[in-house]
Amino acid sequence: MDAKDILGLPKNALPIPQEKKSRTPKDSQRKPDGISREVYALTGGLAPLMPAIDTSQLKKRPPADEKITWQWLPFTSSARKDNLQLYHWVRVVNGVPPTGDYLFAKYNKSVDVVKYTDEEYEKHLTNPMWTKEETDVLFSLCEQFDLRFIVIADRFPSSRTVEELKDRYYSVSRTILLARDPSSADVSGHPLVKETYNMSQEIERKRALSMVLSQTKQQEKKDAEVLAEAKRILESRMLARVAEETELPATENVGSENPDRAVTQGDTISPSSNDQIPSGAIVPSSLVMADNASTLSSLRMLRVYLRTYALEQMVQAASSTAGLRTIKRVEQTLQDLGVNLKPKVPTKAVCSEHLELRKEILTLLNLQKQLQYKEAEGSSFRETETPDTPKRAQGDQDRTFVPDSTSFGGERVGKRDHKRKGPGRSSEAPSSPAQNKRPRKLKASDQ
């Protein structure tokens, strides 16, 4: 007997269900090829920003006949002038050490400092503010410290500012280059000749920079508010200027277009009210100019924009009064003429000519539409002025003949019609008058 028998419990008790804790799935990161498991674990799974060596070379095994060793060997560098001999570890293959210059000697770059002779100095470089000894020391320090003028000013024997040292060096170099070969194209394109050093501008720049760096938070906030206010004023002035430019041509066009509009309205008057030119056939130029002006003002607010985007905006403004069918006809006309819908080289001149061509095509299509309406009006006038043609009433047109219900047998026809007509049926003939009394039979005396 056991404890379960004593307590009267079944031997095979049901297992108590245990709630399993939900584990967050870990992102499975595959180890890159060519990196050992230990190194990958030390990096924490983060790959280096730049590979130090090509990954294809990591698993490449050396040939069996090569014996590679590392040896502590001396070396010299061509970058040094004192022939200093140093030591480093070198990879030696089959006992043959590598030959050639030091690997990092190619990174030793120096500045080519212009040198002058005593004759050139006496002829071109004399300056009452500088002596020849100071100029010689300046150029030797520039060659030694690679034009690091902060270090040069610290090493210079006399009290000279950095701006004065720069001005003397660049002025002497420029004068020597121009004196040796003034007509050469290489000299005219040299940076020292092309870009002159301005000492006063450099001093002012440093002074302004020091003022900005020494400002407090309150001063910076105040300056930001002033700049925001200045920007708002500038934008309001630009909008006012654009509005003035838009109103001026609009007022000029109103006076010139009024006589034409009067003649056009007089020509389009016809006795028939159904034959009129729709308002969409004539494109008001003032509205188009207003749309173009608003588009230009919105583009000026962007300050920086692509010319293709500006062309699309101008095309939409020019086609705003036209319908979708007219716009498709304009595009079809451009394709028939062999012109791209969007210029391949969207320069300012190409975009303006493309926009002008679209406007001319749109004007042509509107004129063709007006011509069609004029021809329709002319044909309607010719029909109304013909004297031989009798004018039919509107009620006589397409009238259906309906026989009287009392004819051809009187009552029988009516009854037959009533039998044919069921609920929900309709006939085009007008309904017969209601018969309240039955028709009287004819007597022999009436016949």
Beta strands, then each sheet from edge to edge (+ up, - down):
strand 1: 68-75
strand 2: 86-93
sheet 1: 1+ 2-
end
